[in-house]
Amino acid sequence: MKNEGIIKGYTVMLDHEKLGYDITAITEITVSKGRLVDVEREVAKIPSTCAVYDVTGEVDCIVIAKFKSRKELSEYTKHLLSIPYVERTNTHVVLTVVKEDFRIL
């Protein structure tokens, strides 16, 4: 499976809360002027970013990120809004993680 590109790499599963990352945010991003791919690449470079999804619907992109404090989340959100072609964001703060496991079993 590795030779066929199905297995991309190996990793460990971490307990983010035990590492101090108590805040998970899901942010919807609306992008202007057809620059979605450029914006997504820029957002993916930010260390707090865990996932970037190009989606259908009323928004163009959904981002999942983790933070140790509200201050970090605030700075992250302001950074997103400063990226060229980002028209607006809508951020949801996760209250309870019911399941978070990206493995396919």
A tleap script that builds the chain and sets N, CA, C and O, in Angstrom:
source leaprc.protein.ff14SB
mol = sequence {
  NMET LYS ASN GLU GLY ILE ILE LYS GLY TYR
  THR VAL MET LEU ASP HIE GLU LYS LEU GLY
  TYR ASP ILE THR ALA ILE THR GLU ILE THR
  VAL SER LYS GLY ARG LEU VAL ASP VAL GLU
  ARG GLU VAL ALA LYS ILE PRO SER THR CYS
  ALA VAL TYR ASP VAL THR GLY GLU VAL ASP
  CYS ILE VAL ILE ALA LYS PHE LYS SER ARG
  LYS GLU LEU SER GLU TYR THR LYS HIE LEU
  LEU SER ILE PRO TYR VAL GLU ARG THR ASN
  THR HIE VAL VAL LEU THR VAL VAL LYS GLU
  ASP PHE ARG ILE CLEU
}
set mol.1.N position { 0.818 -1.188 0.000 }
set mol.1.CA position { 0.000 0.000 0.000 }
set mol.1.C position { 0.870 1.264 0.000 }
set mol.1.O position { 0.471 2.288 -0.555 }
set mol.2.N position { 2.041 1.197 0.612 }
set mol.2.CA position { 2.923 2.356 0.614 }
set mol.2.C position { 3.392 2.673 -0.804 }
set mol.2.O position { 3.403 3.835 -1.211 }
set mol.3.N position { 3.778 1.643 -1.555 }
set mol.3.CA position { 4.246 1.842 -2.922 }
set mol.3.C position { 3.155 2.398 -3.834 }
set mol.3.O position { 3.451 3.103 -4.799 }
set mol.4.N position { 1.905 2.084 -3.533 }
set mol.4.CA position { 0.784 2.567 -4.332 }
set mol.4.C position { 0.310 3.944 -3.900 }
set mol.4.O position { -0.600 4.500 -4.513 }
set mol.5.N position { 0.914 4.509 -2.846 }
set mol.5.CA position { 0.544 5.839 -2.383 }
set mol.5.C position { -0.678 5.871 -1.485 }
set mol.5.O position { -1.174 6.949 -1.155 }
set mol.6.N position { -1.174 4.702 -1.081 }
set mol.6.CA position { -2.334 4.651 -0.182 }
set mol.6.C position { -1.898 5.054 1.222 }
set mol.6.O position { -2.579 5.837 1.884 }
set mol.7.N position { -0.767 4.524 1.678 }
set mol.7.CA position { -0.183 4.930 2.955 }
set mol.7.C position { 0.763 6.088 2.655 }
set mol.7.O position { 1.770 5.920 1.966 }
set mol.8.N position { 0.425 7.271 3.184 }
set mol.8.CA position { 1.233 8.464 2.935 }
set mol.8.C position { 2.339 8.643 3.963 }
set mol.8.O position { 3.335 9.314 3.694 }
set mol.9.N position { 2.170 8.046 5.142 }
set mol.9.CA position { 3.165 8.200 6.197 }
set mol.9.C position { 2.656 7.577 7.472 }
set mol.9.O position { 1.596 6.953 7.501 }
set mol.10.N position { 3.434 7.757 8.533 }
set mol.10.CA position { 3.082 7.198 9.826 }
set mol.10.C position { 3.057 8.323 10.851 }
set mol.10.O position { 3.809 9.291 10.734 }
set mol.11.N position { 2.197 8.197 11.851 }
set mol.11.CA position { 2.057 9.238 12.855 }
set mol.11.C position { 1.647 8.629 14.186 }
set mol.11.O position { 1.388 7.429 14.282 }
set mol.12.N position { 1.590 9.468 15.205 }
set mol.12.CA position { 1.085 9.058 16.509 }
set mol.12.C position { -0.197 9.830 16.779 }
set mol.12.O position { -0.402 10.915 16.233 }
set mol.13.N position { -1.054 9.273 17.617 }
set mol.13.CA position { -2.276 9.980 18.009 }
set mol.13.C position { -2.001 10.682 19.332 }
set mol.13.O position { -1.611 10.044 20.310 }
set mol.14.N position { -2.206 11.997 19.361 }
set mol.14.CA position { -1.936 12.790 20.546 }
set mol.14.C position { -3.234 13.222 21.208 }
set mol.14.O position { -4.251 13.406 20.539 }
set mol.15.N position { -3.195 13.380 22.509 }
set mol.15.CA position { -4.306 13.971 23.238 }
set mol.15.C position { -4.018 15.465 23.311 }
set mol.15.O position { -3.238 15.913 24.152 }
set mol.16.N position { -4.650 16.231 22.427 }
set mol.16.CA position { -4.372 17.664 22.325 }
set mol.16.C position { -4.660 18.402 23.624 }
set mol.16.O position { -3.927 19.321 23.988 }
set mol.17.N position { -5.716 18.014 24.327 }
set mol.17.CA position { -6.050 18.693 25.579 }
set mol.17.C position { -4.949 18.507 26.621 }
set mol.17.O position { -4.638 19.440 27.361 }
set mol.18.N position { -4.359 17.320 26.687 }
set mol.18.CA position { -3.276 17.085 27.642 }
set mol.18.C position { -2.027 17.888 27.282 }
set mol.18.O position { -1.169 18.124 28.132 }
set mol.19.N position { -1.930 18.302 26.034 }
set mol.19.CA position { -0.823 19.150 25.590 }
set mol.19.C position { -1.144 20.637 25.757 }
set mol.19.O position { -0.328 21.500 25.433 }
set mol.20.N position { -2.345 20.923 26.266 }
set mol.20.CA position { -2.726 22.313 26.506 }
set mol.20.C position { -3.569 22.950 25.419 }
set mol.20.O position { -3.942 24.117 25.535 }
set mol.21.N position { -3.872 22.219 24.380 }
set mol.21.CA position { -4.701 22.754 23.295 }
set mol.21.C position { -6.168 22.485 23.620 }
set mol.21.O position { -6.777 21.547 23.104 }
set mol.22.N position { -6.719 23.333 24.488 }
set mol.22.CA position { -8.084 23.145 24.984 }
set mol.22.C position { -9.153 23.683 24.036 }
set mol.22.O position { -10.327 23.339 24.173 }
set mol.23.N position { -8.767 24.512 23.092 }
set mol.23.CA position { -9.746 25.155 22.211 }
set mol.23.C position { -9.605 24.621 20.794 }
set mol.23.O position { -8.530 24.678 20.197 }
set mol.24.N position { -10.704 24.104 20.268 }
set mol.24.CA position { -10.777 23.710 18.862 }
set mol.24.C position { -11.768 24.652 18.199 }
set mol.24.O position { -12.869 24.866 18.708 }
set mol.25.N position { -11.377 25.211 17.071 }
set mol.25.CA position { -12.255 26.127 16.340 }
set mol.25.C position { -12.440 25.617 14.919 }
set mol.25.O position { -11.523 25.083 14.296 }
set mol.26.N position { -13.646 25.800 14.439 }
set mol.26.CA position { -13.986 25.484 13.051 }
set mol.26.C position { -14.361 26.810 12.404 }
set mol.26.O position { -15.316 27.465 12.822 }
set mol.27.N position { -13.617 27.197 11.399 }
set mol.27.CA position { -13.824 28.497 10.769 }
set mol.27.C position { -14.236 28.336 9.314 }
set mol.27.O position { -13.581 27.643 8.535 }
set mol.28.N position { -15.331 28.989 8.969 }
set mol.28.CA position { -15.783 29.054 7.582 }
set mol.28.C position { -15.168 30.308 6.962 }
set mol.28.O position { -15.164 31.375 7.576 }
set mol.29.N position { -14.654 30.172 5.753 }
set mol.29.CA position { -14.022 31.303 5.074 }
set mol.29.C position { -14.683 31.520 3.720 }
set mol.29.O position { -14.905 30.576 2.962 }
set mol.30.N position { -14.994 32.786 3.430 }
set mol.30.CA position { -15.497 33.183 2.116 }
set mol.30.C position { -14.373 33.943 1.418 }
set mol.30.O position { -13.802 34.880 1.977 }
set mol.31.N position { -14.064 33.531 0.194 }
set mol.31.CA position { -12.934 34.066 -0.561 }
set mol.31.C position { -13.454 34.752 -1.827 }
set mol.31.O position { -14.413 34.286 -2.442 }
set mol.32.N position { -12.816 35.863 -2.210 }
set mol.32.CA position { -13.244 36.598 -3.397 }
set mol.32.C position { -12.289 36.400 -4.569 }
set mol.32.O position { -11.161 35.931 -4.416 }
set mol.33.N position { -12.776 36.770 -5.725 }
set mol.33.CA position { -11.989 36.859 -6.964 }
set mol.33.C position { -11.317 35.567 -7.392 }
set mol.33.O position { -10.253 35.602 -8.011 }
set mol.34.N position { -11.916 34.433 -7.076 }
set mol.34.CA position { -11.390 33.155 -7.543 }
set mol.34.C position { -10.034 32.784 -6.990 }
set mol.34.O position { -9.312 32.000 -7.606 }
set mol.35.N position { -9.670 33.328 -5.841 }
set mol.35.CA position { -8.345 33.072 -5.273 }
set mol.35.C position { -8.362 32.038 -4.164 }
set mol.35.O position { -7.522 32.073 -3.266 }
set mol.36.N position { -9.315 31.116 -4.220 }
set mol.36.CA position { -9.506 30.128 -3.174 }
set mol.36.C position { -8.253 29.299 -2.913 }
set mol.36.O position { -7.849 29.147 -1.760 }
set mol.37.N position { -7.642 28.771 -3.941 }
set mol.37.CA position { -6.466 27.907 -3.774 }
set mol.37.C position { -5.327 28.676 -3.112 }
set mol.37.O position { -4.632 28.134 -2.253 }
set mol.38.N position { -5.130 29.933 -3.505 }
set mol.38.CA position { -4.072 30.753 -2.893 }
set mol.38.C position { -4.332 30.948 -1.400 }
set mol.38.O position { -3.421 30.822 -0.582 }
set mol.39.N position { -5.578 31.256 -1.055 }
set mol.39.CA position { -5.939 31.462 0.345 }
set mol.39.C position { -5.760 30.166 1.131 }
set mol.39.O position { -5.197 30.177 2.225 }
set mol.40.N position { -6.231 29.060 0.586 }
set mol.40.CA position { -6.108 27.770 1.279 }
set mol.40.C position { -4.647 27.417 1.534 }
set mol.40.O position { -4.315 26.912 2.606 }
set mol.41.N position { -3.784 27.670 0.581 }
set mol.41.CA position { -2.354 27.380 0.760 }
set mol.41.C position { -1.767 28.229 1.884 }
set mol.41.O position { -0.960 27.749 2.680 }
set mol.42.N position { -2.178 29.490 1.941 }
set mol.42.CA position { -1.690 30.391 2.985 }
set mol.42.C position { -2.177 29.955 4.363 }
set mol.42.O position { -1.403 29.949 5.321 }
set mol.43.N position { -3.446 29.592 4.469 }
set mol.43.CA position { -4.013 29.155 5.740 }
set mol.43.C position { -3.348 27.853 6.194 }
set mol.43.O position { -3.101 27.670 7.385 }
set mol.44.N position { -3.062 26.965 5.270 }
set mol.44.CA position { -2.434 25.679 5.606 }
set mol.44.C position { -1.043 25.860 6.208 }
set mol.44.O position { -0.576 24.979 6.930 }
set mol.45.N position { -0.376 26.964 5.935 }
set mol.45.CA position { 0.972 27.219 6.464 }
set mol.45.C position { 0.961 27.641 7.933 }
set mol.45.O position { 1.992 27.560 8.601 }
set mol.46.N position { -0.182 28.088 8.443 }
set mol.46.CA position { -0.254 28.590 9.811 }
set mol.46.C position { -0.164 27.397 10.770 }
set mol.46.O position { -0.927 26.442 10.629 }
set mol.47.N position { 0.755 27.436 11.741 }
set mol.47.CA position { 0.980 26.272 12.609 }
set mol.47.C position { -0.260 25.752 13.347 }
set mol.47.O position { -0.377 24.542 13.541 }
set mol.48.N position { -1.171 26.607 13.759 }
set mol.48.CA position { -2.358 26.161 14.501 }
set mol.48.C position { -3.363 25.415 13.630 }
set mol.48.O position { -4.257 24.743 14.144 }
set mol.49.N position { -3.217 25.534 12.325 }
set mol.49.CA position { -4.150 24.912 11.393 }
set mol.49.C position { -3.944 23.408 11.356 }
set mol.49.O position { -2.837 22.926 11.119 }
set mol.50.N position { -5.034 22.662 11.596 }
set mol.50.CA position { -4.991 21.195 11.553 }
set mol.50.C position { -5.519 20.650 10.237 }
set mol.50.O position { -5.029 19.635 9.742 }
set mol.51.N position { -6.529 21.324 9.662 }
set mol.51.CA position { -7.149 20.831 8.430 }
set mol.51.C position { -7.719 22.001 7.636 }
set mol.51.O position { -8.213 22.975 8.205 }
set mol.52.N position { -7.644 21.890 6.334 }
set mol.52.CA position { -8.224 22.880 5.422 }
set mol.52.C position { -9.036 22.115 4.393 }
set mol.52.O position { -8.520 21.227 3.715 }
set mol.53.N position { -10.311 22.464 4.281 }
set mol.53.CA position { -11.214 21.780 3.359 }
set mol.53.C position { -11.819 22.765 2.370 }
set mol.53.O position { -12.347 23.807 2.761 }
set mol.54.N position { -11.739 22.433 1.108 }
set mol.54.CA position { -12.395 23.148 0.021 }
set mol.54.C position { -13.798 22.550 -0.067 }
set mol.54.O position { -13.930 21.358 -0.346 }
set mol.55.N position { -14.852 23.341 0.164 }
set mol.55.CA position { -16.192 22.782 0.314 }
set mol.55.C position { -17.209 23.419 -0.627 }
set mol.55.O position { -16.970 24.473 -1.217 }
set mol.56.N position { -18.344 22.747 -0.747 }
set mol.56.CA position { -19.477 23.316 -1.469 }
set mol.56.C position { -20.382 24.022 -0.460 }
set mol.56.O position { -20.252 23.823 0.748 }
set mol.57.N position { -21.292 24.842 -0.960 }
set mol.57.CA position { -22.237 25.512 -0.074 }
set mol.57.C position { -22.036 27.014 -0.061 }
set mol.57.O position { -21.495 27.591 -1.004 }
set mol.58.N position { -22.475 27.637 1.017 }
set mol.58.CA position { -22.451 29.096 1.113 }
set mol.58.C position { -21.061 29.666 1.366 }
set mol.58.O position { -20.824 30.845 1.103 }
set mol.59.N position { -20.141 28.854 1.870 }
set mol.59.CA position { -18.765 29.310 2.084 }
set mol.59.C position { -17.840 28.520 1.171 }
set mol.59.O position { -18.236 27.513 0.586 }
set mol.60.N position { -16.614 28.986 1.059 }
set mol.60.CA position { -15.666 28.369 0.121 }
set mol.60.C position { -14.718 27.371 0.779 }
set mol.60.O position { -14.243 26.434 0.138 }
set mol.61.N position { -14.453 27.582 2.053 }
set mol.61.CA position { -13.405 26.821 2.717 }
set mol.61.C position { -13.768 26.654 4.189 }
set mol.61.O position { -14.343 27.559 4.793 }
set mol.62.N position { -13.437 25.503 4.766 }
set mol.62.CA position { -13.602 25.278 6.196 }
set mol.62.C position { -12.252 24.853 6.762 }
set mol.62.O position { -11.550 24.018 6.192 }
set mol.63.N position { -11.911 25.456 7.905 }
set mol.63.CA position { -10.618 25.219 8.539 }
set mol.63.C position { -10.844 24.731 9.966 }
set mol.63.O position { -11.712 25.240 10.675 }
set mol.64.N position { -10.067 23.752 10.375 }
set mol.64.CA position { -10.076 23.301 11.770 }
set mol.64.C position { -8.712 23.650 12.347 }
set mol.64.O position { -7.672 23.345 11.763 }
set mol.65.N position { -8.741 24.303 13.523 }
set mol.65.CA position { -7.496 24.709 14.171 }
set mol.65.C position { -7.616 24.510 15.679 }
set mol.65.O position { -8.720 24.454 16.220 }
set mol.66.N position { -6.461 24.403 16.356 }
set mol.66.CA position { -6.430 24.179 17.806 }
set mol.66.C position { -5.567 25.243 18.471 }
set mol.66.O position { -4.562 25.697 17.923 }
set mol.67.N position { -6.005 25.633 19.698 }
set mol.67.CA position { -5.359 26.729 20.401 }
set mol.67.C position { -5.250 26.447 21.883 }
set mol.67.O position { -6.027 25.677 22.448 }
set mol.68.N position { -4.252 27.097 22.514 }
set mol.68.CA position { -4.076 26.983 23.957 }
set mol.68.C position { -4.840 28.069 24.709 }
set mol.68.O position { -5.082 27.931 25.909 }
set mol.69.N position { -5.223 29.148 24.022 }
set mol.69.CA position { -5.903 30.250 24.707 }
set mol.69.C position { -6.820 31.000 23.753 }
set mol.69.O position { -6.719 30.878 22.533 }
set mol.70.N position { -7.720 31.779 24.348 }
set mol.70.CA position { -8.595 32.632 23.533 }
set mol.70.C position { -7.777 33.672 22.791 }
set mol.70.O position { -8.117 34.058 21.673 }
set mol.71.N position { -6.695 34.125 23.415 }
set mol.71.CA position { -5.818 35.104 22.765 }
set mol.71.C position { -5.248 34.534 21.468 }
set mol.71.O position { -5.226 35.217 20.444 }
set mol.72.N position { -4.785 33.277 21.513 }
set mol.72.CA position { -4.268 32.644 20.293 }
set mol.72.C position { -5.349 32.557 19.220 }
set mol.72.O position { -5.090 32.832 18.048 }
set mol.73.N position { -6.557 32.175 19.618 }
set mol.73.CA position { -7.676 32.094 18.672 }
set mol.73.C position { -7.971 33.468 18.078 }
set mol.73.O position { -8.198 33.590 16.875 }
set mol.74.N position { -7.968 34.494 18.912 }
set mol.74.CA position { -8.217 35.855 18.440 }
set mol.74.C position { -7.167 36.289 17.419 }
set mol.74.O position { -7.504 36.839 16.371 }
set mol.75.N position { -5.901 36.042 17.727 }
set mol.75.CA position { -4.815 36.405 16.803 }
set mol.75.C position { -4.922 35.629 15.495 }
set mol.75.O position { -4.676 36.179 14.421 }
set mol.76.N position { -5.284 34.369 15.584 }
set mol.76.CA position { -5.444 33.518 14.400 }
set mol.76.C position { -6.560 34.072 13.507 }
set mol.76.O position { -6.396 34.193 12.293 }
set mol.77.N position { -7.687 34.403 14.124 }
set mol.77.CA position { -8.831 34.923 13.368 }
set mol.77.C position { -8.466 36.234 12.686 }
set mol.77.O position { -8.812 36.448 11.524 }
set mol.78.N position { -7.783 37.093 13.388 }
set mol.78.CA position { -7.355 38.370 12.795 }
set mol.78.C position { -6.361 38.142 11.666 }
set mol.78.O position { -6.370 38.856 10.664 }
set mol.79.N position { -5.499 37.137 11.838 }
set mol.79.CA position { -4.553 36.797 10.766 }
set mol.79.C position { -5.325 36.329 9.519 }
set mol.79.O position { -5.028 36.760 8.404 }
set mol.80.N position { -6.310 35.451 9.715 }
set mol.80.CA position { -7.117 34.992 8.581 }
set mol.80.C position { -7.737 36.169 7.840 }
set mol.80.O position { -7.715 36.224 6.611 }
set mol.81.N position { -8.291 37.109 8.601 }
set mol.81.CA position { -8.957 38.259 7.991 }
set mol.81.C position { -7.987 39.195 7.276 }
set mol.81.O position { -8.403 39.995 6.439 }
set mol.82.N position { -6.702 39.100 7.598 }
set mol.82.CA position { -5.712 39.955 6.949 }
set mol.82.C position { -5.183 39.353 5.638 }
set mol.82.O position { -4.500 40.033 4.872 }
set mol.83.N position { -5.496 38.097 5.390 }
set mol.83.CA position { -5.018 37.443 4.165 }
set mol.83.C position { -5.771 38.027 2.964 }
set mol.83.O position { -7.000 38.099 2.974 }
set mol.84.N position { -5.031 38.443 1.931 }
set mol.84.CA position { -5.706 38.998 0.756 }
set mol.84.C position { -6.754 38.038 0.189 }
set mol.84.O position { -6.538 36.828 0.114 }
set mol.85.N position { -7.875 38.599 -0.201 }
set mol.85.CA position { -9.011 37.906 -0.820 }
set mol.85.C position { -9.917 37.177 0.175 }
set mol.85.O position { -10.926 36.600 -0.231 }
set mol.86.N position { -9.582 37.189 1.458 }
set mol.86.CA position { -10.515 36.661 2.451 }
set mol.86.C position { -11.557 37.746 2.689 }
set mol.86.O position { -11.244 38.820 3.202 }
set mol.87.N position { -12.795 37.456 2.310 }
set mol.87.CA position { -13.865 38.443 2.470 }
set mol.87.C position { -14.418 38.442 3.884 }
set mol.87.O position { -14.632 39.497 4.482 }
set mol.88.N position { -14.649 37.243 4.413 }
set mol.88.CA position { -15.191 37.145 5.776 }
set mol.88.C position { -14.945 35.744 6.320 }
set mol.88.O position { -14.689 34.789 5.587 }
set mol.89.N position { -15.035 35.675 7.647 }
set mol.89.CA position { -14.917 34.397 8.332 }
set mol.89.C position { -16.090 34.253 9.296 }
set mol.89.O position { -16.700 35.240 9.708 }
set mol.90.N position { -16.389 33.023 9.640 }
set mol.90.CA position { -17.395 32.714 10.650 }
set mol.90.C position { -16.823 31.566 11.472 }
set mol.90.O position { -16.677 30.446 10.982 }
set mol.91.N position { -16.500 31.862 12.730 }
set mol.91.CA position { -15.801 30.890 13.566 }
set mol.91.C position { -16.732 30.269 14.595 }
set mol.91.O position { -17.502 30.962 15.259 }
set mol.92.N position { -16.647 28.952 14.715 }
set mol.92.CA position { -17.403 28.184 15.697 }
set mol.92.C position { -16.399 27.604 16.687 }
set mol.92.O position { -15.397 27.014 16.281 }
set mol.93.N position { -16.659 27.766 17.978 }
set mol.93.CA position { -15.808 27.178 19.004 }
set mol.93.C position { -16.450 25.868 19.448 }
set mol.93.O position { -17.628 25.834 19.803 }
set mol.94.N position { -15.673 24.799 19.424 }
set mol.94.CA position { -16.168 23.480 19.813 }
set mol.94.C position { -16.332 23.449 21.327 }
set mol.94.O position { -15.407 23.786 22.065 }
set mol.95.N position { -17.517 23.043 21.787 }
set mol.95.CA position { -17.782 22.944 23.218 }
set mol.95.C position { -17.385 21.582 23.778 }
set mol.95.O position { -16.759 21.499 24.835 }
set mol.96.N position { -17.750 20.520 23.072 }
set mol.96.CA position { -17.451 19.165 23.520 }
set mol.96.C position { -17.037 18.334 22.309 }
set mol.96.O position { -17.707 18.357 21.277 }
set mol.97.N position { -15.945 17.610 22.435 }
set mol.97.CA position { -15.519 16.695 21.377 }
set mol.97.C position { -16.158 15.341 21.664 }
set mol.97.O position { -15.811 14.676 22.640 }
set mol.98.N position { -17.081 14.945 20.819 }
set mol.98.CA position { -17.747 13.660 20.971 }
set mol.98.C position { -16.897 12.575 20.325 }
set mol.98.O position { -16.723 11.491 20.882 }
set mol.99.N position { -16.367 12.881 19.134 }
set mol.99.CA position { -15.465 11.952 18.449 }
set mol.99.C position { -14.525 12.770 17.585 }
set mol.99.O position { -14.935 13.693 16.881 }
set mol.100.N position { -13.253 12.405 17.658 }
set mol.100.CA position { -12.253 13.047 16.809 }
set mol.100.C position { -11.223 11.991 16.465 }
set mol.100.O position { -10.273 11.762 17.213 }
set mol.101.N position { -11.422 11.358 15.335 }
set mol.101.CA position { -10.557 10.268 14.918 }
set mol.101.C position { -10.608 10.199 13.396 }
set mol.101.O position { -11.633 9.829 12.824 }
set mol.102.N position { -9.528 10.547 12.753 }
set mol.102.CA position { -9.525 10.597 11.287 }
set mol.102.C position { -9.068 9.301 10.625 }
set mol.102.O position { -8.879 9.237 9.411 }
set mol.103.N position { -8.896 8.267 11.455 }
set mol.103.CA position { -8.548 6.969 10.885 }
set mol.103.C position { -9.775 6.353 10.238 }
set mol.103.O position { -10.888 6.489 10.745 }
set mol.104.N position { -9.573 5.688 9.136 }
set mol.104.CA position { -10.644 4.920 8.490 }
set mol.104.C position { -10.459 3.476 8.904 }
set mol.104.O position { -9.431 2.862 8.617 }
set mol.105.N position { -11.448 2.946 9.573 }
set mol.105.CA position { -11.317 1.577 10.094 }
set mol.105.C position { -11.998 0.580 9.198 }
set mol.105.O position { -11.986 -0.617 9.485 }
savepdb mol mol.pdb
quit
